[in-house]
C-alpha cells in the first residue's frame, strides 16, 4: 500500500508553535510575547504561514527572547 503525498495544509502546519502557554506582552513595546518571543501579528497569523515562514519566525522569536 502506497502512502498518500503530504497535503499542502499538513506541510504548512508541520512546524511547531513556540507557544509555552505563558502569554505576557512586553511592557515596553506591547507587541512581543515574553513567553514565546513572537509579535502579536506573528501569533495571529501563525495558522496561515508556510513551514518556511514559521521556521524563520521561530528563529527571530528565539533572538527576541534572548534580549529579555
N, C-alpha and C positions, 0 to 999 in steps of 0.2 A: 504494500500500500504506500503510495507516494504522499508526502505531506504537502499541504497547500502552501503556496507562496505567502509570505507575510504581507498583510494588508498595510496600506498607507497609514491608516489610523493607528495600528499597532506600532508601526515604526515611529510615528510621531510621539507616541506615549511611552517609548521604551526607556527613556532617561528618567531616573527617579527625581522627584521633587526634593529639594534640600530642606523642606519644612521640618522643623523639630517640634512643632506644636507649642512653641514659646513665642507667640506673636506679640511683639512690642516694638513700636516705632521709635526710631532715633529722635530724640527731642530737639536736636539742632536742625535737622533737615525735614523731619516729619515725612520722609519718603523712603527710608530704608528700615526694614525689619531687623531688629537686633538679634532675633532668633535664627533667621536663615540668611540674612545679608542681601535679600532681593529687594528691589524697589517695588512700590505699590503697583506700577504698571506691569512689571515682570510677574508679580503674583497673579494679578487679574488676567493676564493673557497667557499664562502657563499652558493651558489646555490646547491652545492653537499654535504654539511654537513647534517647529520641527525638532527632531532629536539633536541636530547640529546646533540650533539656537539654544536649546536647553543646556547643552554641554558648555557653551560659551558663557551663558548666564551663570551656571554653577561656578565656573572659574572666577568670574567677576564678583560673585557673591562671597566666595571664599576670601578674595582680596579685601573686600569691604569689611568683612568681619575681623580681619587682622588689624584694621585701623581702630577698632573699638577698644 
